[in-house]
Amino acid sequence: MACGVAIYLEDAFRSYEEALKELEEGVRENNAYKIRDSAEKAWNAVVQSDECSNPEAGGKASIQPLGA
């Protein structure tokens, strides 16, 4: 696949699964660190799934930071 899309999607899915697992653990343990870490993993899943979705960007993520 172009730009290794399959690899990005596999990474995104793996990050998503890890995020859910860590969120469940964090809530069960009332652990803010795990909950925050799960949010980072979930965001990584979004970024990974966005890679190569915009061919005009030359394979770069089309997600831009706020205010960019």
PDB file of N, CA, C and O in Angstrom:
ATOM      1  N   MET A   1       0.838  -1.178   0.000  1.00  0.00           N
ATOM      2  CA  MET A   1       0.000   0.000   0.000  1.00  0.00           C
ATOM      3  C   MET A   1       0.888   1.248   0.000  1.00  0.00           C
ATOM      4  O   MET A   1       1.998   1.233   0.530  1.00  0.00           O
ATOM      5  N   ALA A   2       0.389   2.306  -0.592  1.00  0.00           N
ATOM      6  CA  ALA A   2       1.144   3.543  -0.683  1.00  0.00           C
ATOM      7  C   ALA A   2       1.437   4.099   0.705  1.00  0.00           C
ATOM      8  O   ALA A   2       0.587   4.059   1.595  1.00  0.00           O
ATOM      9  N   CYS A   3       2.645   4.615   0.877  1.00  0.00           N
ATOM     10  CA  CYS A   3       3.072   5.242   2.137  1.00  0.00           C
ATOM     11  C   CYS A   3       3.029   4.281   3.318  1.00  0.00           C
ATOM     12  O   CYS A   3       3.054   4.732   4.463  1.00  0.00           O
ATOM     13  N   GLY A   4       2.966   2.999   3.086  1.00  0.00           N
ATOM     14  CA  GLY A   4       2.909   2.057   4.196  1.00  0.00           C
ATOM     15  C   GLY A   4       1.662   2.225   5.040  1.00  0.00           C
ATOM     16  O   GLY A   4       1.714   2.100   6.263  1.00  0.00           O
ATOM     17  N   VAL A   5       0.541   2.509   4.392  1.00  0.00           N
ATOM     18  CA  VAL A   5      -0.712   2.772   5.116  1.00  0.00           C
ATOM     19  C   VAL A   5      -1.057   1.623   6.054  1.00  0.00           C
ATOM     20  O   VAL A   5      -1.506   1.854   7.177  1.00  0.00           O
ATOM     21  N   ALA A   6      -0.854   0.403   5.609  1.00  0.00           N
ATOM     22  CA  ALA A   6      -1.192  -0.749   6.449  1.00  0.00           C
ATOM     23  C   ALA A   6      -0.424  -0.722   7.766  1.00  0.00           C
ATOM     24  O   ALA A   6      -0.969  -1.068   8.814  1.00  0.00           O
ATOM     25  N   ILE A   7       0.828  -0.315   7.711  1.00  0.00           N
ATOM     26  CA  ILE A   7       1.642  -0.251   8.931  1.00  0.00           C
ATOM     27  C   ILE A   7       1.087   0.804   9.879  1.00  0.00           C
ATOM     28  O   ILE A   7       0.974   0.570  11.082  1.00  0.00           O
ATOM     29  N   TYR A   8       0.737   1.981   9.321  1.00  0.00           N
ATOM     30  CA  TYR A   8       0.169   3.040  10.162  1.00  0.00           C
ATOM     31  C   TYR A   8      -1.144   2.592  10.798  1.00  0.00           C
ATOM     32  O   TYR A   8      -1.393   2.864  11.973  1.00  0.00           O
ATOM     33  N   LEU A   9      -1.977   1.910  10.029  1.00  0.00           N
ATOM     34  CA  LEU A   9      -3.260   1.478  10.575  1.00  0.00           C
ATOM     35  C   LEU A   9      -3.084   0.385  11.620  1.00  0.00           C
ATOM     36  O   LEU A   9      -3.816   0.353  12.609  1.00  0.00           O
ATOM     37  N   GLU A  10      -2.120  -0.514  11.413  1.00  0.00           N
ATOM     38  CA  GLU A  10      -1.834  -1.534  12.427  1.00  0.00           C
ATOM     39  C   GLU A  10      -1.361  -0.870  13.715  1.00  0.00           C
ATOM     40  O   GLU A  10      -1.795  -1.241  14.806  1.00  0.00           O
ATOM     41  N   ASP A  11      -0.461   0.122  13.586  1.00  0.00           N
ATOM     42  CA  ASP A  11       0.019   0.844  14.766  1.00  0.00           C
ATOM     43  C   ASP A  11      -1.127   1.585  15.454  1.00  0.00           C
ATOM     44  O   ASP A  11      -1.217   1.608  16.682  1.00  0.00           O
ATOM     45  N   ALA A  12      -1.994   2.185  14.652  1.00  0.00           N
ATOM     46  CA  ALA A  12      -3.133   2.916  15.211  1.00  0.00           C
ATOM     47  C   ALA A  12      -4.047   1.974  15.996  1.00  0.00           C
ATOM     48  O   ALA A  12      -4.484   2.295  17.101  1.00  0.00           O
ATOM     49  N   PHE A  13      -4.323   0.828  15.421  1.00  0.00           N
ATOM     50  CA  PHE A  13      -5.197  -0.124  16.099  1.00  0.00           C
ATOM     51  C   PHE A  13      -4.560  -0.621  17.392  1.00  0.00           C
ATOM     52  O   PHE A  13      -5.233  -0.749  18.415  1.00  0.00           O
ATOM     53  N   ARG A  14      -3.264  -0.899  17.339  1.00  0.00           N
ATOM     54  CA  ARG A  14      -2.547  -1.363  18.532  1.00  0.00           C
ATOM     55  C   ARG A  14      -2.570  -0.279  19.618  1.00  0.00           C
ATOM     56  O   ARG A  14      -2.798  -0.580  20.790  1.00  0.00           O
ATOM     57  N   SER A  15      -2.333   0.980  19.229  1.00  0.00           N
ATOM     58  CA  SER A  15      -2.368   2.077  20.199  1.00  0.00           C
ATOM     59  C   SER A  15      -3.757   2.237  20.795  1.00  0.00           C
ATOM     60  O   SER A  15      -3.906   2.487  21.991  1.00  0.00           O
ATOM     61  N   TYR A  16      -4.767   2.090  19.955  1.00  0.00           N
ATOM     62  CA  TYR A  16      -6.157   2.196  20.422  1.00  0.00           C
ATOM     63  C   TYR A  16      -6.469   1.109  21.446  1.00  0.00           C
ATOM     64  O   TYR A  16      -7.057   1.386  22.492  1.00  0.00           O
ATOM     65  N   GLU A  17      -6.075  -0.125  21.145  1.00  0.00           N
ATOM     66  CA  GLU A  17      -6.320  -1.227  22.080  1.00  0.00           C
ATOM     67  C   GLU A  17      -5.609  -0.997  23.406  1.00  0.00           C
ATOM     68  O   GLU A  17      -6.181  -1.227  24.472  1.00  0.00           O
ATOM     69  N   GLU A  18      -4.362  -0.542  23.340  1.00  0.00           N
ATOM     70  CA  GLU A  18      -3.604  -0.266  24.558  1.00  0.00           C
ATOM     71  C   GLU A  18      -4.241   0.880  25.344  1.00  0.00           C
ATOM     72  O   GLU A  18      -4.278   0.847  26.574  1.00  0.00           O
ATOM     73  N   ALA A  19      -4.743   1.891  24.635  1.00  0.00           N
ATOM     74  CA  ALA A  19      -5.391   3.019  25.301  1.00  0.00           C
ATOM     75  C   ALA A  19      -6.620   2.554  26.075  1.00  0.00           C
ATOM     76  O   ALA A  19      -6.821   2.945  27.224  1.00  0.00           O
ATOM     77  N   LEU A  20      -7.434   1.725  25.447  1.00  0.00           N
ATOM     78  CA  LEU A  20      -8.630   1.221  26.136  1.00  0.00           C
ATOM     79  C   LEU A  20      -8.255   0.396  27.368  1.00  0.00           C
ATOM     80  O   LEU A  20      -8.853   0.546  28.434  1.00  0.00           O
ATOM     81  N   LYS A  21      -7.274  -0.461  27.209  1.00  0.00           N
ATOM     82  CA  LYS A  21      -6.839  -1.312  28.319  1.00  0.00           C
ATOM     83  C   LYS A  21      -6.336  -0.444  29.481  1.00  0.00           C
ATOM     84  O   LYS A  21      -6.697  -0.669  30.636  1.00  0.00           O
ATOM     85  N   GLU A  22      -5.499   0.550  29.157  1.00  0.00           N
ATOM     86  CA  GLU A  22      -4.946   1.392  30.208  1.00  0.00           C
ATOM     87  C   GLU A  22      -6.015   2.283  30.842  1.00  0.00           C
ATOM     88  O   GLU A  22      -5.962   2.552  32.042  1.00  0.00           O
ATOM     89  N   LEU A  23      -6.967   2.736  30.059  1.00  0.00           N
ATOM     90  CA  LEU A  23      -8.067   3.535  30.610  1.00  0.00           C
ATOM     91  C   LEU A  23      -8.872   2.710  31.612  1.00  0.00           C
ATOM     92  O   LEU A  23      -9.181   3.180  32.706  1.00  0.00           O
ATOM     93  N   GLU A  24      -9.208   1.482  31.232  1.00  0.00           N
ATOM     94  CA  GLU A  24      -9.965   0.614  32.140  1.00  0.00           C
ATOM     95  C   GLU A  24      -9.197   0.382  33.440  1.00  0.00           C
ATOM     96  O   GLU A  24      -9.776   0.434  34.526  1.00  0.00           O
ATOM     97  N   GLU A  25      -7.883   0.125  33.326  1.00  0.00           N
ATOM     98  CA  GLU A  25      -7.066  -0.083  34.522  1.00  0.00           C
ATOM     99  C   GLU A  25      -7.020   1.183  35.372  1.00  0.00           C
ATOM    100  O   GLU A  25      -7.149   1.127  36.595  1.00  0.00           O
ATOM    101  N   GLY A  26      -6.835   2.326  34.709  1.00  0.00           N
ATOM    102  CA  GLY A  26      -6.748   3.589  35.432  1.00  0.00           C
ATOM    103  C   GLY A  26      -8.021   3.921  36.186  1.00  0.00           C
ATOM    104  O   GLY A  26      -7.970   4.389  37.323  1.00  0.00           O
ATOM    105  N   VAL A  27      -9.150   3.685  35.563  1.00  0.00           N
ATOM    106  CA  VAL A  27     -10.437   3.948  36.221  1.00  0.00           C
ATOM    107  C   VAL A  27     -10.626   2.977  37.384  1.00  0.00           C
ATOM    108  O   VAL A  27     -11.029   3.373  38.477  1.00  0.00           O
ATOM    109  N   ARG A  28     -10.332   1.705  37.136  1.00  0.00           N
ATOM    110  CA  ARG A  28     -10.497   0.691  38.185  1.00  0.00           C
ATOM    111  C   ARG A  28      -9.604   0.996  39.393  1.00  0.00           C
ATOM    112  O   ARG A  28     -10.015   0.809  40.538  1.00  0.00           O
ATOM    113  N   GLU A  29      -8.371   1.469  39.124  1.00  0.00           N
ATOM    114  CA  GLU A  29      -7.406   1.742  40.191  1.00  0.00           C
ATOM    115  C   GLU A  29      -7.465   3.184  40.679  1.00  0.00           C
ATOM    116  O   GLU A  29      -6.734   3.554  41.598  1.00  0.00           O
ATOM    117  N   ASN A  30      -8.333   4.014  40.071  1.00  0.00           N
ATOM    118  CA  ASN A  30      -8.397   5.442  40.381  1.00  0.00           C
ATOM    119  C   ASN A  30      -7.011   6.069  40.241  1.00  0.00           C
ATOM    120  O   ASN A  30      -6.552   6.797  41.121  1.00  0.00           O
ATOM    121  N   ASN A  31      -6.350   5.770  39.110  1.00  0.00           N
ATOM    122  CA  ASN A  31      -4.977   6.177  38.852  1.00  0.00           C
ATOM    123  C   ASN A  31      -4.962   7.207  37.720  1.00  0.00           C
ATOM    124  O   ASN A  31      -5.109   6.865  36.547  1.00  0.00           O
ATOM    125  N   ALA A  32      -4.784   8.467  38.097  1.00  0.00           N
ATOM    126  CA  ALA A  32      -4.813   9.556  37.106  1.00  0.00           C
ATOM    127  C   ALA A  32      -3.691   9.421  36.092  1.00  0.00           C
ATOM    128  O   ALA A  32      -3.874   9.777  34.928  1.00  0.00           O
ATOM    129  N   TYR A  33      -2.534   8.916  36.504  1.00  0.00           N
ATOM    130  CA  TYR A  33      -1.410   8.752  35.569  1.00  0.00           C
ATOM    131  C   TYR A  33      -1.784   7.797  34.441  1.00  0.00           C
ATOM    132  O   TYR A  33      -1.524   8.085  33.273  1.00  0.00           O
ATOM    133  N   LYS A  34      -2.393   6.664  34.783  1.00  0.00           N
ATOM    134  CA  LYS A  34      -2.787   5.697  33.752  1.00  0.00           C
ATOM    135  C   LYS A  34      -3.870   6.266  32.838  1.00  0.00           C
ATOM    136  O   LYS A  34      -3.861   6.020  31.632  1.00  0.00           O
ATOM    137  N   ILE A  35      -4.789   7.014  33.405  1.00  0.00           N
ATOM    138  CA  ILE A  35      -5.850   7.615  32.598  1.00  0.00           C
ATOM    139  C   ILE A  35      -5.244   8.619  31.619  1.00  0.00           C
ATOM    140  O   ILE A  35      -5.602   8.635  30.441  1.00  0.00           O
ATOM    141  N   ARG A  36      -4.331   9.452  32.105  1.00  0.00           N
ATOM    142  CA  ARG A  36      -3.672  10.436  31.242  1.00  0.00           C
ATOM    143  C   ARG A  36      -2.839   9.732  30.165  1.00  0.00           C
ATOM    144  O   ARG A  36      -2.842  10.151  29.007  1.00  0.00           O
ATOM    145  N   ASP A  37      -2.135   8.677  30.537  1.00  0.00           N
ATOM    146  CA  ASP A  37      -1.335   7.928  29.576  1.00  0.00           C
ATOM    147  C   ASP A  37      -2.226   7.283  28.513  1.00  0.00           C
ATOM    148  O   ASP A  37      -1.838   7.183  27.348  1.00  0.00           O
ATOM    149  N   SER A  38      -3.409   6.849  28.915  1.00  0.00           N
ATOM    150  CA  SER A  38      -4.327   6.256  27.935  1.00  0.00           C
ATOM    151  C   SER A  38      -4.776   7.305  26.919  1.00  0.00           C
ATOM    152  O   SER A  38      -4.976   6.991  25.746  1.00  0.00           O
ATOM    153  N   ALA A  39      -4.935   8.546  27.369  1.00  0.00           N
ATOM    154  CA  ALA A  39      -5.311   9.623  26.443  1.00  0.00           C
ATOM    155  C   ALA A  39      -4.198   9.868  25.428  1.00  0.00           C
ATOM    156  O   ALA A  39      -4.475  10.111  24.254  1.00  0.00           O
ATOM    157  N   GLU A  40      -2.949   9.806  25.868  1.00  0.00           N
ATOM    158  CA  GLU A  40      -1.821   9.965  24.952  1.00  0.00           C
ATOM    159  C   GLU A  40      -1.793   8.843  23.916  1.00  0.00           C
ATOM    160  O   GLU A  40      -1.538   9.082  22.736  1.00  0.00           O
ATOM    161  N   LYS A  41      -2.056   7.623  24.367  1.00  0.00           N
ATOM    162  CA  LYS A  41      -2.085   6.492  23.435  1.00  0.00           C
ATOM    163  C   LYS A  41      -3.238   6.627  22.441  1.00  0.00           C
ATOM    164  O   LYS A  41      -3.093   6.302  21.262  1.00  0.00           O
ATOM    165  N   ALA A  42      -4.381   7.108  22.926  1.00  0.00           N
ATOM    166  CA  ALA A  42      -5.528   7.303  22.038  1.00  0.00           C
ATOM    167  C   ALA A  42      -5.208   8.373  20.990  1.00  0.00           C
ATOM    168  O   ALA A  42      -5.548   8.215  19.817  1.00  0.00           O
ATOM    169  N   TRP A  43      -4.559   9.452  21.409  1.00  0.00           N
ATOM    170  CA  TRP A  43      -4.185  10.500  20.454  1.00  0.00           C
ATOM    171  C   TRP A  43      -3.186   9.951  19.434  1.00  0.00           C
ATOM    172  O   TRP A  43      -3.275  10.264  18.247  1.00  0.00           O
ATOM    173  N   ASN A  44      -2.246   9.141  19.889  1.00  0.00           N
ATOM    174  CA  ASN A  44      -1.295   8.515  18.967  1.00  0.00           C
ATOM    175  C   ASN A  44      -2.040   7.678  17.929  1.00  0.00           C
ATOM    176  O   ASN A  44      -1.650   7.652  16.762  1.00  0.00           O
ATOM    177  N   ALA A  45      -3.095   7.002  18.338  1.00  0.00           N
ATOM    178  CA  ALA A  45      -3.891   6.210  17.391  1.00  0.00           C
ATOM    179  C   ALA A  45      -4.512   7.117  16.332  1.00  0.00           C
ATOM    180  O   ALA A  45      -4.567   6.755  15.156  1.00  0.00           O
ATOM    181  N   VAL A  46      -4.976   8.286  16.744  1.00  0.00           N
ATOM    182  CA  VAL A  46      -5.557   9.239  15.791  1.00  0.00           C
ATOM    183  C   VAL A  46      -4.495   9.703  14.800  1.00  0.00           C
ATOM    184  O   VAL A  46      -4.733   9.728  13.593  1.00  0.00           O
ATOM    185  N   VAL A  47      -3.339  10.065  15.309  1.00  0.00           N
ATOM    186  CA  VAL A  47      -2.258  10.554  14.446  1.00  0.00           C
ATOM    187  C   VAL A  47      -1.810   9.458  13.485  1.00  0.00           C
ATOM    188  O   VAL A  47      -1.648   9.712  12.292  1.00  0.00           O
ATOM    189  N   GLN A  48      -1.609   8.247  13.988  1.00  0.00           N
ATOM    190  CA  GLN A  48      -1.177   7.147  13.129  1.00  0.00           C
ATOM    191  C   GLN A  48      -2.197   6.848  12.039  1.00  0.00           C
ATOM    192  O   GLN A  48      -1.826   6.581  10.896  1.00  0.00           O
ATOM    193  N   SER A  49      -3.472   6.891  12.384  1.00  0.00           N
ATOM    194  CA  SER A  49      -4.502   6.598  11.377  1.00  0.00           C
ATOM    195  C   SER A  49      -4.600   7.707  10.347  1.00  0.00           C
ATOM    196  O   SER A  49      -5.081   7.480   9.236  1.00  0.00           O
ATOM    197  N   ASP A  50      -4.149   8.910  10.702  1.00  0.00           N
ATOM    198  CA  ASP A  50      -4.204  10.043   9.785  1.00  0.00           C
ATOM    199  C   ASP A  50      -3.016  10.073   8.813  1.00  0.00           C
ATOM    200  O   ASP A  50      -3.086  10.705   7.759  1.00  0.00           O
ATOM    201  N   GLU A  51      -1.926   9.385   9.175  1.00  0.00           N
ATOM    202  CA  GLU A  51      -0.752   9.374   8.302  1.00  0.00           C
ATOM    203  C   GLU A  51      -1.134   8.891   6.909  1.00  0.00           C
ATOM    204  O   GLU A  51      -1.889   7.931   6.756  1.00  0.00           O
ATOM    205  N   CYS A  52      -0.617   9.550   5.922  1.00  0.00           N
ATOM    206  CA  CYS A  52      -0.827   9.198   4.504  1.00  0.00           C
ATOM    207  C   CYS A  52      -2.265   9.333   4.033  1.00  0.00           C
ATOM    208  O   CYS A  52      -2.587   8.943   2.911  1.00  0.00           O
ATOM    209  N   SER A  53      -3.134   9.880   4.875  1.00  0.00           N
ATOM    210  CA  SER A  53      -4.522  10.031   4.432  1.00  0.00           C
ATOM    211  C   SER A  53      -4.668  11.239   3.514  1.00  0.00           C
ATOM    212  O   SER A  53      -5.686  11.394   2.840  1.00  0.00           O
ATOM    213  N   ASN A  54      -3.661  12.083   3.491  1.00  0.00           N
ATOM    214  CA  ASN A  54      -3.698  13.290   2.676  1.00  0.00           C
ATOM    215  C   ASN A  54      -2.525  13.260   1.697  1.00  0.00           C
ATOM    216  O   ASN A  54      -1.446  13.753   2.022  1.00  0.00           O
ATOM    217  N   PRO A  55      -2.716  12.690   0.502  1.00  0.00           N
ATOM    218  CA  PRO A  55      -1.610  12.565  -0.447  1.00  0.00           C
ATOM    219  C   PRO A  55      -0.956  13.896  -0.801  1.00  0.00           C
ATOM    220  O   PRO A  55       0.240  13.932  -1.090  1.00  0.00           O
ATOM    221  N   GLU A  56      -1.720  14.993  -0.783  1.00  0.00           N
ATOM    222  CA  GLU A  56      -1.150  16.298  -1.096  1.00  0.00           C
ATOM    223  C   GLU A  56      -0.130  16.736  -0.057  1.00  0.00           C
ATOM    224  O   GLU A  56       0.723  17.578  -0.340  1.00  0.00           O
ATOM    225  N   ALA A  57      -0.210  16.173   1.141  1.00  0.00           N
ATOM    226  CA  ALA A  57       0.722  16.537   2.206  1.00  0.00           C
ATOM    227  C   ALA A  57       2.018  15.740   2.105  1.00  0.00           C
ATOM    228  O   ALA A  57       2.898  15.885   2.954  1.00  0.00           O
ATOM    229  N   GLY A  58       2.147  14.911   1.092  1.00  0.00           N
ATOM    230  CA  GLY A  58       3.379  14.147   0.909  1.00  0.00           C
ATOM    231  C   GLY A  58       3.587  13.093   1.967  1.00  0.00           C
ATOM    232  O   GLY A  58       4.721  12.787   2.333  1.00  0.00           O
ATOM    233  N   GLY A  59       2.493  12.533   2.464  1.00  0.00           N
ATOM    234  CA  GLY A  59       2.601  11.492   3.481  1.00  0.00           C
ATOM    235  C   GLY A  59       2.670  12.018   4.899  1.00  0.00           C
ATOM    236  O   GLY A  59       2.798  11.241   5.846  1.00  0.00           O
ATOM    237  N   LYS A  60       2.587  13.342   5.056  1.00  0.00           N
ATOM    238  CA  LYS A  60       2.609  13.927   6.387  1.00  0.00           C
ATOM    239  C   LYS A  60       1.196  13.969   6.947  1.00  0.00           C
ATOM    240  O   LYS A  60       0.221  14.042   6.199  1.00  0.00           O
ATOM    241  N   ALA A  61       1.095  13.923   8.245  1.00  0.00           N
ATOM    242  CA  ALA A  61      -0.210  13.964   8.893  1.00  0.00           C
ATOM    243  C   ALA A  61      -0.937  15.254   8.537  1.00  0.00           C
ATOM    244  O   ALA A  61      -0.325  16.321   8.485  1.00  0.00           O
ATOM    245  N   SER A  62      -2.220  15.159   8.295  1.00  0.00           N
ATOM    246  CA  SER A  62      -3.006  16.346   7.964  1.00  0.00           C
ATOM    247  C   SER A  62      -3.565  17.020   9.214  1.00  0.00           C
ATOM    248  O   SER A  62      -4.120  18.115   9.125  1.00  0.00           O
ATOM    249  N   ILE A  63      -3.428  16.388  10.369  1.00  0.00           N
ATOM    250  CA  ILE A  63      -3.890  16.985  11.621  1.00  0.00           C
ATOM    251  C   ILE A  63      -2.925  18.097  12.002  1.00  0.00           C
ATOM    252  O   ILE A  63      -1.711  17.893  12.028  1.00  0.00           O
ATOM    253  N   GLN A  64      -3.459  19.251  12.293  1.00  0.00           N
ATOM    254  CA  GLN A  64      -2.643  20.393  12.664  1.00  0.00           C
ATOM    255  C   GLN A  64      -2.953  20.790  14.099  1.00  0.00           C
ATOM    256  O   GLN A  64      -4.094  20.669  14.544  1.00  0.00           O
ATOM    257  N   PRO A  65      -1.932  21.268  14.836  1.00  0.00           N
ATOM    258  CA  PRO A  65      -2.193  21.737  16.192  1.00  0.00           C
ATOM    259  C   PRO A  65      -3.164  22.919  16.182  1.00  0.00           C
ATOM    260  O   PRO A  65      -3.287  23.629  15.184  1.00  0.00           O
ATOM    261  N   LEU A  66      -3.838  23.113  17.294  1.00  0.00           N
ATOM    262  CA  LEU A  66      -4.738  24.265  17.413  1.00  0.00           C
ATOM    263  C   LEU A  66      -3.952  25.549  17.198  1.00  0.00           C
ATOM    264  O   LEU A  66      -2.839  25.697  17.701  1.00  0.00           O
ATOM    265  N   GLY A  67      -4.524  26.455  16.463  1.00  0.00           N
ATOM    266  CA  GLY A  67      -3.886  27.742  16.218  1.00  0.00           C
ATOM    267  C   GLY A  67      -2.864  27.726  15.104  1.00  0.00           C
ATOM    268  O   GLY A  67      -2.233  28.748  14.837  1.00  0.00           O
ATOM    269  N   ALA A  68      -2.684  26.589  14.443  1.00  0.00           N
ATOM    270  CA  ALA A  68      -1.682  26.516  13.369  1.00  0.00           C
ATOM    271  C   ALA A  68      -2.227  27.057  12.062  1.00  0.00           C
ATOM    272  O   ALA A  68      -1.517  27.071  11.056  1.00  0.00           O
TER     273      ALA A  68
END
